[in-house]
Each structure stands twice: as C-alpha cells, then as structure tokens.
Amino acid sequence: MSLPLNALRAFEAAARHLSFARAANELSVTPNAVSAQVKNLEERLGAPLFRRLPRGLALTDEGTALLPVLSHSFERIGAALERFQGGLHREVLTIAAVGTFAVGWLLPRLEAFRLEHPFVDLRLLTHNNRVDLAAEGLDGAIRFGDGAWHGTEAEPLFEAQLSPMCAPAIAQRLRVPADLARETLLRSYRADEWPRWFAIAGVPAPLLRGPVFDASIVMAAAAEQGAGVALLPAALFGESLRHERLVQPFALGVSLGRYWLTRLKSRAPSAAMGAFRAWLLREATRP
C-alpha cells in the first residue's frame, strides 16, 4: 500500500498532541491542512484513526496501533539525517574507556581527532575495566591489563606504571617508602597492587585497611582531598601533578599491565573504527 508521507507525518503529530491545532503549529501548516491530511489517510486505510471529540481528539484502536510504529520510524529517519553535516555522512562510533584513561589522556586529544575525522560521530562511555563489548553494543573498548580477554582482538597502547600519589600535606610526612605504613593506603579492586609496589621498594607490605575504589579516577579524587595515599598511573595525572593537587613522593613505579584498544574478533571494524584505531595508535606512540 502506497501512502503519502505528509499524511503519515500529520497523523503522527496529531496523535502525539491529540490536537490538530498543536500538530499544525509543529508542522508549520494550518489546522485545516492537518485535518485534511488525516482524513485522506483514514480514507486510504479504510479505518478511522481518531474519534473527534468536542474538546480535542481520542485515538481509535487502529490509531493506537499505528502511532508507535510511525513515531519510531520518524525517529530513525531523523537520527539518520542528523548524521549528514555539510553533505558528509557521519558514522556513529561507540567507544568505552577506563575512566582514568578517558579523563587523563583521551579527553585532551578528542578535539584533534574530531578535526581530523569529521565524519566520525564519537560516543564515549566510561567503565571500571569491566565491560562486555557484545552486550553493550560497543565498537571498541580501552582497558587496562594483560591484553588477554576472550574473543577480543587487543592492541597495546602504552604502559602506565603505578606510583604512590597523595595530597601535599601527606607528602611532607613521607621521607622513605617505609613511612607509608603509617598512612591510609587507598586501594583498587586489584589486591596485588600495593604488595607488589612494596616488594619493588624492598619494604615489607603493611596490613592494608584503606577503602577500596572501583575506579582510579575516584580514588585520585579521594587522594587529592587528603583521604590517603593512592597508587596511580602518574602519566595520566599530569594536570593534577602540575597544579600540585597531587604529589608523587617516590618516583618508584610498578608495572601491572598496559592500556589496550580492544574489539570483538567476530565483528568487522567499520570505517569509523578503522580511523579511530589508526589515530589512537599513532597518538599513543608520540612522546
């Protein structure tokens, strides 16, 4: 069945507003024009879509069934048209990233990526290193670890050693690594981080009783506020170090993994994903 698009649009607007007048205002036409379009559609379908009431409109069963189908269709059309900018089709790319990486490394570079690849409509999500690429409909995810995630292709970006970082007032009390035993040590969900750092420092690890955080970016905020000492990747907290919101009392760092760009092996990369991958790998190797 061939139906006029204008009539479908008029019905959809009138059905949302339950008013020909408000639909006409949205569509920049007269109420009579909307009414005529709806009447034309009803005649073509052979079924009434509205019950005309003294004070407005009410949908019939047929109208109630048709409205969500049309609304969804027009929303999809609108979303597709929004991807065209200056005659260029924009491709949606959904990337998830560890919050620390997103804030400390990726965000300052996003404008450069946008200028270089204007066709990519980037959607950036954050996670705490636990992510399901398939279930969340992601094109890719940036994670921290050893690169071994089932069913994924992982490409290394860079290593980020973890070092103790804290507020300046706490740093003044720290002269040697053993002094950390008297401080509150903030922890991530990885229980091996502090013990491995103390092993490299050649100092017995104290009993760890500090609060546990599921995201380094939150743990860093706690450290800035003087809640304790956190093990953080200094390379991603340059802004906090430069402004002395955080201090790195000991340069010694422990390496527990790398940041990786991951994607599903079963899903072919799109043009947008290919562009993002090439740009990310290039930026990651720059000094």
TIMIZA-664091 format. One record per residue: residue in one letter; x, y, z of N, C-alpha, C, CB in turn. Coordinates in steps of 0.1 Angstrom, whole numbers, padded with zeros to 4 digits, always signed. Glycine has a CB too. Layout:
// residues N
AXYZXYZXYZXYZ ...
This chain:
// residues 287
M+0008-0012+0000+0000+0000+0000+0009+0012+0000-0010+0000+0012 S+0006+0022-0009+0014+0034-0010+0006+0045-0003+0016+0038-0025 L+0012+0051+0007+0006+0061+0015+0014+0074+0015+0004+0057+0030 P+0008+0086+0014+0015+0098+0013+0023+0101+0026+0006+0110+0010 L+0035+0105+0025+0043+0107+0037+0038+0119+0045+0058+0110+0033 N+0033+0129+0038+0028+0141+0045+0016+0137+0054+0024+0152+0035 A+0008+0128+0049-0004+0124+0057+0000+0116+0069-0014+0115+0048 L+0010+0107+0067+0015+0100+0079+0022+0109+0089+0026+0089+0074 R+0029+0119+0084+0035+0128+0094+0025+0136+0101+0045+0138+0086 A+0014+0140+0094+0003+0148+0100-0004+0140+0111-0007+0153+0090 F-0006+0127+0108-0013+0119+0118-0004+0117+0130-0016+0105+0112 E+0009+0114+0128+0018+0111+0139+0019+0124+0148+0032+0108+0134 A+0019+0136+0143+0020+0148+0151+0007+0150+0158+0023+0160+0143 A-0004+0148+0151-0017+0150+0158-0020+0139+0168-0029+0149+0147 A-0015+0127+0166-0017+0117+0176-0009+0119+0189-0014+0103+0170 R+0003+0125+0187+0011+0128+0199+0005+0139+0207+0025+0132+0195 H+0000+0149+0200-0006+0161+0207-0021+0159+0210-0004+0173+0199 L-0027+0149+0204-0042+0148+0204-0049+0162+0201-0046+0143+0218 S-0043+0168+0191-0048+0181+0188-0043+0185+0173-0043+0192+0198 F-0053+0188+0165-0049+0193+0151-0042+0206+0152-0061+0194+0142 A-0046+0215+0161-0040+0228+0162-0025+0227+0166-0048+0237+0172 R-0022+0219+0177-0008+0218+0181+0000+0211+0171-0008+0211+0195 A-0006+0201+0164+0002+0195+0153+0005+0205+0142-0006+0183+0148 A-0005+0213+0139-0003+0223+0128+0008+0233+0132-0016+0231+0126 N+0009+0237+0145+0019+0246+0149+0033+0239+0148+0017+0250+0164 E+0034+0226+0151+0047+0219+0150+0051+0218+0135+0046+0205+0156 L+0041+0216+0126+0045+0213+0112+0044+0226+0104+0035+0203+0107 S+0041+0237+0110+0040+0250+0103+0030+0250+0092+0054+0254+0098 V+0019+0244+0094+0008+0244+0085-0005+0248+0092+0006+0230+0077 T-0017+0249+0086-0029+0252+0092-0035+0240+0098-0039+0259+0083 P-0044+0242+0109-0051+0230+0114-0060+0223+0104-0060+0235+0126 N-0066+0231+0095-0074+0225+0084-0066+0216+0075-0081+0236+0076 A-0053+0220+0073-0044+0212+0064-0041+0199+0071-0031+0219+0061 V-0039+0199+0084-0036+0187+0092-0048+0178+0091-0032+0190+0106 S-0060+0184+0094-0072+0176+0094-0075+0169+0081-0084+0185+0098 A-0072+0177+0070-0074+0171+0056-0065+0160+0054-0073+0182+0046 Q-0052+0161+0058-0042+0151+0056-0046+0138+0063-0028+0155+0060 V-0051+0140+0076-0055+0128+0084-0068+0121+0077-0058+0132+0098 K-0077+0129+0073-0089+0124+0067-0085+0116+0054-0099+0135+0063 N-0076+0121+0046-0071+0114+0034-0065+0101+0038-0061+0123+0027 L-0057+0101+0049-0051+0088+0053-0061+0078+0058-0041+0091+0065 E-0071+0083+0065-0082+0074+0070-0089+0068+0058-0091+0082+0079 E-0092+0076+0048-0099+0071+0036-0091+0060+0029-0103+0082+0027 R-0078+0062+0028-0069+0053+0021-0068+0040+0030-0055+0059+0019 L-0068+0041+0043-0067+0029+0051-0080+0022+0053-0061+0033+0065 G-0091+0029+0051-0104+0024+0053-0108+0022+0067-0106+0011+0045 A-0102+0030+0076-0104+0029+0090-0102+0042+0097-0095+0018+0097 P-0111+0045+0107-0109+0058+0114-0097+0057+0124-0122+0062+0122 L-0089+0068+0125-0078+0068+0133-0080+0076+0146-0066+0074+0126 F-0090+0086+0145-0093+0094+0157-0108+0094+0159-0089+0108+0154 R-0112+0096+0171-0126+0100+0174-0126+0115+0177-0132+0091+0187 R-0133+0122+0169-0134+0137+0171-0143+0140+0182-0138+0144+0158 L-0137+0147+0193-0145+0150+0205-0147+0165+0205-0138+0145+0217 P-0157+0170+0213-0159+0184+0214-0146+0191+0219-0170+0187+0224 R-0138+0185+0227-0126+0191+0232-0114+0183+0229-0127+0193+0248 G-0111+0182+0216-0099+0175+0212-0101+0162+0205-0090+0173+0224 L-0091+0153+0205-0091+0141+0198-0089+0129+0207-0081+0141+0187 A-0093+0117+0203-0090+0105+0210-0087+0095+0200-0102+0100+0219 L-0076+0087+0202-0072+0077+0193-0082+0065+0193-0058+0072+0196 T-0084+0059+0181-0092+0047+0180-0082+0036+0182-0099+0045+0166 D-0086+0023+0182-0077+0012+0184-0068+0012+0172-0085-0001+0184 E-0072+0015+0160-0064+0015+0148-0053+0026+0149-0072+0017+0135 G-0057+0038+0154-0047+0048+0156-0037+0045+0167-0055+0061+0160 T-0042+0039+0177-0032+0035+0188-0022+0025+0183-0040+0029+0200 A-0026+0016+0174-0017+0006+0169-0007+0012+0159-0024-0005+0162 L-0011+0023+0152-0003+0029+0142+0007+0038+0147-0011+0036+0131 L+0004+0046+0158+0012+0056+0163+0026+0052+0167+0006+0062+0175 P+0029+0042+0175+0042+0038+0179+0051+0034+0167+0043+0027+0189 V+0045+0028+0157+0052+0024+0145+0057+0036+0138+0044+0015+0136 L+0049+0046+0136+0053+0058+0129+0063+0066+0137+0040+0066+0125 S+0060+0067+0150+0069+0075+0158+0083+0070+0158+0064+0076+0173 H+0085+0056+0159+0098+0050+0158+0104+0052+0145+0097+0035+0161 S+0096+0051+0134+0102+0053+0120+0107+0067+0118+0091+0049+0110 F+0099+0077+0122+0103+0091+0121+0115+0094+0129+0092+0100+0124 E+0116+0088+0141+0128+0090+0149+0141+0084+0143+0126+0083+0163 R+0139+0073+0136+0151+0067+0129+0155+0075+0117+0148+0053+0125 I+0145+0080+0110+0148+0089+0099+0155+0101+0103+0135+0093+0091 G+0150+0107+0114+0156+0119+0120+0171+0117+0124+0149+0125+0131 A+0173+0105+0131+0186+0102+0135+0196+0100+0124+0186+0089+0144 A+0191+0094+0113+0199+0092+0101+0203+0105+0094+0192+0082+0091 L+0193+0114+0093+0195+0127+0087+0205+0135+0095+0182+0134+0085 E+0205+0134+0108+0214+0142+0116+0229+0138+0114+0211+0140+0131 R+0231+0126+0108+0245+0122+0106+0251+0129+0093+0245+0107+0104 F+0242+0136+0086+0248+0144+0075+0251+0158+0079+0238+0144+0063 Q+0263+0162+0077+0267+0176+0080+0276+0181+0069+0275+0176+0094 G+0271+0192+0063+0278+0198+0052+0280+0188+0040+0292+0202+0056 G+0269+0179+0038+0270+0170+0027+0278+0157+0031+0276+0176+0015 L+0283+0156+0043+0291+0145+0047+0284+0136+0056+0305+0150+0054 H+0283+0123+0053+0276+0113+0062+0285+0110+0074+0273+0100+0054 R+0279+0112+0086+0286+0109+0098+0283+0095+0103+0282+0120+0109 E+0293+0088+0107+0292+0074+0112+0294+0074+0127+0302+0065+0105 V+0284+0068+0133+0285+0067+0148+0295+0057+0152+0271+0063+0154 L+0303+0060+0162+0313+0051+0167+0312+0052+0183+0328+0055+0163 T+0309+0040+0189+0307+0040+0203+0319+0033+0210+0294+0032+0207 I+0326+0040+0218+0339+0035+0224+0337+0037+0239+0351+0043+0219 A+0341+0026+0246+0341+0027+0261+0356+0028+0265+0334+0015+0268 A+0358+0035+0276+0372+0037+0280+0373+0037+0296+0379+0049+0275 V+0383+0031+0301+0386+0033+0315+0385+0047+0319+0399+0026+0320 G+0378+0051+0330+0376+0065+0333+0389+0073+0334+0369+0066+0346 T+0400+0067+0341+0412+0073+0342+0419+0077+0329+0422+0065+0350 F+0418+0067+0320+0424+0069+0306+0416+0080+0299+0424+0056+0298 A+0403+0080+0300+0394+0089+0293+0397+0103+0298+0379+0086+0295 V+0398+0106+0311+0400+0119+0316+0414+0124+0315+0395+0120+0331 G+0423+0115+0318+0437+0119+0318+0445+0119+0305+0444+0110+0328 W+0440+0111+0295+0447+0110+0283+0439+0114+0270+0453+0097+0281 L+0427+0108+0270+0419+0109+0258+0412+0122+0256+0408+0098+0258 L+0405+0127+0266+0398+0140+0265+0406+0151+0260+0392+0143+0278 P+0418+0153+0264+0426+0165+0259+0429+0163+0244+0439+0166+0267 R+0428+0151+0238+0431+0149+0224+0419+0148+0215+0440+0137+0223 L+0407+0148+0221+0395+0145+0213+0392+0156+0202+0383+0144+0222 E+0395+0168+0205+0393+0178+0195+0401+0176+0183+0395+0192+0201 A+0414+0172+0185+0422+0169+0174+0417+0158+0165+0437+0166+0179 F+0411+0148+0172+0405+0136+0165+0393+0141+0157+0401+0125+0174 R+0385+0150+0163+0373+0154+0156+0377+0162+0144+0365+0163+0166 L+0387+0171+0145+0391+0179+0133+0397+0170+0122+0401+0189+0137 E+0404+0160+0126+0410+0151+0116+0400+0142+0109+0421+0143+0122 H+0390+0138+0117+0380+0128+0112+0366+0133+0114+0382+0114+0118 P+0361+0143+0107+0348+0149+0109+0336+0140+0106+0347+0162+0101 F+0339+0129+0099+0328+0120+0096+0324+0111+0107+0331+0112+0084 V+0332+0111+0118+0330+0102+0129+0322+0109+0140+0344+0096+0135 D+0311+0103+0143+0302+0108+0154+0305+0099+0167+0287+0108+0151 L+0315+0104+0175+0320+0096+0186+0311+0096+0198+0334+0100+0190 R+0308+0085+0203+0300+0083+0216+0310+0077+0226+0287+0075+0214 L+0313+0084+0236+0323+0079+0246+0317+0076+0259+0334+0090+0248 L+0318+0063+0263+0313+0058+0276+0325+0055+0285+0304+0046+0274 T+0323+0055+0298+0334+0051+0307+0330+0038+0315+0337+0062+0317 H+0340+0031+0319+0338+0019+0327+0349+0017+0336+0336+0006+0317 N+0348+0007+0345+0359+0005+0355+0367-0008+0352+0352+0003+0369 N+0369-0010+0339+0377-0021+0334+0369-0034+0333+0389-0023+0343 R+0356-0033+0336+0348-0045+0334+0337-0041+0323+0341-0050+0347 V+0338-0047+0312+0330-0043+0301+0326-0055+0292+0337-0032+0292 D+0315-0055+0286+0310-0066+0278+0307-0059+0264+0297-0073+0283 L+0317-0061+0255+0316-0055+0242+0303-0058+0234+0328-0059+0233 A+0300-0071+0234+0288-0076+0227+0275-0071+0233+0288-0091+0226 A+0274-0073+0246+0261-0070+0253+0259-0055+0253+0261-0075+0267 E+0269-0047+0253+0267-0032+0254+0268-0026+0240+0278-0026+0263 G+0269-0034+0230+0269-0028+0216+0280-0019+0213+0256-0021+0214 L+0292-0022+0218+0304-0013+0216+0312-0016+0204+0312-0014+0229 D+0317-0006+0197+0326-0008+0186+0340-0012+0192+0327+0004+0177 G+0343-0007+0203+0356-0010+0209+0357-0005+0223+0367-0003+0201 A+0367-0009+0231+0369-0005+0245+0383-0004+0248+0362-0016+0254 I+0387+0006+0256+0400+0008+0261+0401+0002+0275+0405+0023+0260 R+0410-0007+0277+0411-0014+0290+0425-0014+0295+0405-0029+0289 F+0426-0017+0308+0439-0019+0314+0441-0033+0318+0441-0009+0326 G+0453-0039+0315+0455-0053+0319+0466-0059+0311+0442-0061+0318 D+0465-0073+0309+0475-0080+0302+0471-0083+0287+0478-0093+0309 G+0460-0078+0282+0456-0080+0269+0449-0093+0266+0468-0079+0260 A+0447-0101+0276+0440-0114+0274+0426-0114+0278+0448-0125+0282 W+0417-0110+0268+0403-0110+0270+0396-0119+0259+0397-0096+0269 H+0388-0129+0264+0383-0139+0255+0375-0133+0243+0374-0148+0263 G+0378-0137+0231+0371-0133+0219+0373-0120+0214+0356-0135+0222 T+0384-0113+0220+0387-0100+0215+0401-0099+0209+0386-0090+0227 E+0402-0089+0200+0415-0085+0195+0420-0073+0203+0414-0082+0179 A+0432-0074+0208+0437-0064+0217+0450-0059+0211+0439-0069+0231 E+0451-0045+0210+0463-0039+0205+0468-0030+0216+0460-0031+0192 P+0481-0032+0220+0487-0024+0231+0488-0009+0227+0501-0029+0235 L+0485-0001+0237+0487+0014+0235+0500+0018+0242+0475+0021+0241 F+0500+0018+0256+0512+0021+0263+0511+0016+0277+0515+0036+0263 E+0523+0015+0283+0524+0010+0297+0522+0023+0306+0537+0003+0300 A+0516+0021+0318+0515+0032+0327+0518+0027+0341+0501+0038+0327 Q+0530+0029+0346+0534+0024+0359+0527+0031+0370+0549+0026+0361 L+0524+0024+0381+0517+0029+0392+0527+0034+0403+0507+0018+0398 S+0524+0046+0408+0533+0052+0418+0524+0058+0429+0543+0062+0412 P+0529+0058+0441+0522+0065+0452+0520+0079+0449+0529+0063+0465 M+0508+0084+0451+0504+0098+0449+0495+0102+0460+0498+0101+0435 C+0496+0115+0465+0489+0119+0476+0488+0135+0477+0495+0114+0490 A+0481+0140+0486+0480+0155+0488+0493+0160+0493+0468+0158+0497 P+0497+0172+0491+0509+0178+0495+0511+0177+0510+0510+0192+0492 A+0501+0178+0518+0503+0178+0533+0507+0164+0537+0489+0181+0540 I+0502+0154+0531+0506+0140+0534+0521+0137+0529+0497+0129+0528 A+0524+0142+0517+0537+0140+0512+0548+0146+0521+0538+0147+0498 Q+0545+0156+0528+0555+0162+0537+0560+0152+0548+0550+0175+0543 R+0551+0143+0551+0554+0133+0562+0562+0121+0556+0542+0128+0568 L+0563+0120+0543+0569+0108+0537+0584+0111+0533+0561+0104+0525 R+0593+0104+0539+0607+0105+0535+0612+0092+0528+0616+0108+0548 V+0608+0081+0533+0612+0068+0527+0600+0060+0526+0623+0061+0536 P+0600+0049+0517+0588+0041+0514+0583+0035+0527+0592+0030+0505 A+0591+0032+0537+0586+0026+0549+0576+0035+0557+0597+0022+0559 D+0577+0048+0554+0568+0058+0561+0554+0056+0557+0572+0072+0558 L+0551+0049+0545+0538+0047+0541+0530+0038+0550+0538+0041+0527 A+0537+0030+0558+0530+0021+0567+0521+0029+0577+0540+0012+0574 R+0525+0041+0580+0517+0049+0589+0505+0057+0583+0526+0059+0596 E+0504+0055+0570+0494+0063+0563+0482+0054+0559+0500+0070+0551 T+0471+0060+0556+0459+0052+0550+0463+0050+0535+0446+0060+0551 L+0463+0037+0531+0466+0034+0517+0453+0030+0510+0476+0022+0517 L+0450+0039+0500+0438+0037+0493+0440+0026+0483+0434+0050+0485 R+0429+0017+0481+0431+0005+0473+0421+0005+0461+0429-0007+0482 S+0425-0002+0451+0416-0006+0440+0411-0020+0442+0424-0004+0425 Y+0403-0025+0433+0398-0038+0434+0409-0049+0431+0386-0041+0424 R+0421-0044+0427+0432-0054+0424+0440-0054+0437+0440-0049+0412 A+0439-0065+0444+0445-0066+0457+0460-0067+0457+0440-0078+0465 D+0466-0070+0445+0481-0072+0445+0489-0059+0442+0484-0082+0434 E+0482-0048+0440+0490-0036+0436+0499-0031+0447+0480-0025+0433 W+0494-0028+0459+0503-0023+0469+0514-0034+0473+0495-0019+0482 P+0510-0046+0475+0521-0056+0479+0532-0057+0468+0515-0070+0480 R+0529-0056+0455+0539-0056+0445+0547-0043+0445+0532-0058+0431 W+0541-0032+0448+0549-0020+0449+0559-0020+0460+0540-0007+0450 F+0554-0025+0472+0563-0026+0484+0574-0036+0481+0555-0030+0496 A+0571-0047+0473+0582-0056+0470+0593-0050+0462+0576-0068+0463 I+0589-0042+0452+0599-0035+0444+0607-0025+0452+0592-0028+0432 A+0600-0018+0462+0607-0009+0471+0615-0015+0481+0596+0000+0478 G+0614-0029+0482+0622-0036+0492+0618-0034+0506+0637-0032+0491 V+0605-0031+0508+0600-0029+0522+0588-0038+0524+0595-0014+0523 P+0587-0044+0536+0575-0053+0538+0562-0045+0537+0576-0059+0553 A+0553-0052+0531+0540-0045+0529+0532-0045+0542+0531-0052+0518 P+0526-0034+0546+0518-0033+0559+0505-0040+0556+0517-0019+0563 L+0497-0041+0567+0484-0046+0566+0475-0035+0560+0478-0050+0580 L+0469-0039+0549+0461-0029+0541+0447-0028+0546+0461-0033+0526 R+0443-0016+0551+0429-0015+0556+0422-0003+0550+0430-0013+0571 G+0428+0004+0540+0422+0016+0535+0410+0012+0526+0432+0023+0526 P+0401+0022+0523+0390+0020+0515+0393+0015+0501+0381+0032+0514 V+0384+0007+0495+0386+0002+0482+0377+0009+0472+0382-0013+0482 F+0383+0013+0460+0376+0020+0450+0375+0012+0437+0382+0034+0447 D+0364+0013+0429+0363+0006+0417+0368+0014+0405+0349+0001+0415 A+0372+0026+0407+0377+0034+0396+0389+0043+0401+0366+0043+0390 S+0400+0043+0394+0412+0051+0398+0409+0066+0398+0423+0048+0388 I+0400+0071+0389+0397+0085+0389+0390+0089+0402+0388+0088+0377 V+0382+0081+0408+0376+0084+0421+0386+0083+0432+0364+0074+0423 M+0394+0073+0431+0405+0071+0441+0414+0083+0441+0413+0058+0439 A+0417+0089+0429+0426+0100+0428+0419+0112+0435+0429+0103+0414 A+0406+0114+0433+0399+0125+0439+0399+0124+0454+0384+0125+0434 A+0398+0112+0459+0399+0110+0474+0413+0113+0479+0396+0095+0478 A+0424+0110+0471+0437+0113+0475+0439+0128+0475+0447+0106+0465 E+0434+0135+0465+0435+0150+0464+0429+0156+0477+0428+0155+0452 Q+0419+0150+0482+0412+0156+0494+0418+0151+0507+0397+0152+0494 G+0430+0144+0506+0437+0140+0518+0432+0128+0525+0436+0151+0528 A+0424+0119+0518+0419+0107+0524+0430+0096+0526+0408+0102+0516 G+0441+0098+0519+0451+0088+0520+0461+0088+0508+0445+0074+0521 V+0469+0078+0506+0478+0077+0495+0473+0066+0485+0492+0073+0500 A+0473+0070+0472+0468+0061+0462+0479+0057+0453+0457+0068+0454 L+0478+0045+0447+0487+0040+0437+0480+0044+0424+0490+0025+0438 L+0487+0053+0416+0480+0058+0404+0490+0058+0392+0474+0072+0406 P+0486+0058+0380+0495+0059+0368+0498+0074+0367+0488+0054+0355 A+0510+0078+0371+0514+0092+0370+0512+0098+0357+0528+0094+0375 A+0514+0090+0346+0514+0095+0332+0500+0101+0329+0517+0085+0323 L+0490+0096+0336+0476+0101+0333+0471+0111+0343+0467+0089+0334 F+0480+0116+0352+0475+0126+0362+0485+0138+0361+0475+0120+0376 G+0490+0141+0350+0499+0152+0348+0493+0165+0352+0504+0153+0334 E+0480+0167+0349+0474+0180+0353+0474+0182+0368+0460+0181+0347 S+0470+0171+0375+0470+0172+0390+0484+0174+0396+0464+0160+0396 L+0494+0168+0390+0508+0170+0394+0513+0184+0392+0517+0159+0388 R+0510+0189+0380+0515+0202+0376+0509+0213+0385+0511+0205+0362 H+0496+0211+0389+0490+0221+0398+0491+0217+0413+0475+0222+0394 E+0499+0207+0415+0502+0203+0429+0490+0199+0437+0510+0213+0436 R+0479+0195+0430+0468+0189+0438+0472+0175+0443+0455+0188+0429 L+0481+0169+0435+0487+0156+0440+0502+0157+0439+0482+0144+0431 V+0509+0150+0447+0523+0149+0448+0527+0135+0447+0529+0156+0461 Q+0539+0133+0440+0544+0119+0438+0557+0118+0447+0548+0116+0423 P+0555+0114+0459+0566+0114+0469+0578+0105+0465+0562+0111+0483 F+0575+0094+0458+0585+0084+0454+0584+0081+0439+0584+0071+0462 A+0594+0083+0431+0594+0080+0417+0592+0066+0413+0606+0086+0411 L+0595+0057+0423+0595+0043+0420+0580+0038+0416+0599+0035+0433 G+0580+0031+0405+0567+0026+0400+0567+0011+0397+0563+0034+0387 V+0555+0006+0397+0553-0008+0395+0544-0010+0382+0547-0016+0407 S+0548-0019+0374+0541-0021+0361+0532-0034+0363+0551-0023+0349 L+0519-0032+0361+0510-0043+0363+0502-0046+0350+0500-0041+0374 G+0506-0039+0339+0499-0041+0327+0500-0029+0318+0484-0044+0329 R+0492-0029+0307+0491-0018+0297+0477-0014+0295+0498-0023+0284 Y+0476-0003+0288+0463+0001+0282+0462-0005+0268+0461+0016+0282 W+0450-0011+0265+0448-0017+0253+0435-0012+0246+0447-0033+0255 L+0436-0012+0233+0424-0010+0225+0418-0024+0221+0426-0001+0212 T+0406-0027+0225+0401-0040+0222+0388-0039+0214+0398-0047+0235 R+0385-0049+0206+0373-0050+0198+0370-0065+0196+0374-0043+0185 L+0357-0068+0193+0354-0082+0191+0360-0088+0178+0338-0083+0190 K+0366-0099+0179+0371-0106+0167+0360-0109+0157+0379-0118+0171 S+0348-0112+0162+0337-0116+0153+0330-0105+0146+0327-0123+0162 R+0335-0092+0149+0328-0081+0143+0338-0073+0134+0322-0071+0153 A+0336-0072+0121+0345-0065+0113+0345-0050+0116+0341-0066+0098 P+0357-0044+0117+0357-0029+0121+0351-0021+0110+0372-0025+0123 S+0344-0010+0114+0338-0001+0105+0348+0009+0100+0326+0006+0111 A+0345+0018+0091+0354+0028+0086+0358+0037+0098+0348+0036+0075 A+0348+0041+0106+0350+0049+0118+0359+0043+0128+0337+0053+0125 M+0357+0030+0130+0366+0023+0139+0380+0022+0134+0361+0008+0142 G+0382+0020+0121+0395+0020+0115+0402+0033+0117+0394+0016+0100 A+0395+0044+0115+0401+0057+0116+0405+0060+0131+0391+0068+0111 F+0396+0056+0140+0399+0058+0154+0411+0050+0158+0387+0055+0163 R+0412+0037+0154+0423+0029+0157+0436+0034+0152+0420+0015+0151 A+0436+0038+0140+0449+0044+0134+0453+0056+0142+0447+0047+0119 W+0444+0065+0145+0447+0077+0152+0452+0074+0166+0435+0087+0152 L+0445+0065+0173+0448+0062+0187+0462+0056+0188+0438+0053+0193 L+0465+0047+0179+0478+0040+0179+0489+0050+0176+0479+0028+0169 R+0487+0059+0167+0497+0070+0163+0499+0079+0175+0492+0078+0151 E+0488+0083+0182+0490+0092+0193+0496+0086+0205+0476+0098+0197 A+0494+0073+0207+0499+0066+0218+0515+0064+0217+0493+0052+0219 T+0520+0065+0205+0535+0064+0203+0542+0077+0204+0538+0057+0191 R+0534+0088+0204+0541+0101+0205+0546+0104+0219+0531+0112+0201 P+0558+0110+0220+0564+0113+0233+0555+0123+0241+0578+0119+0231 
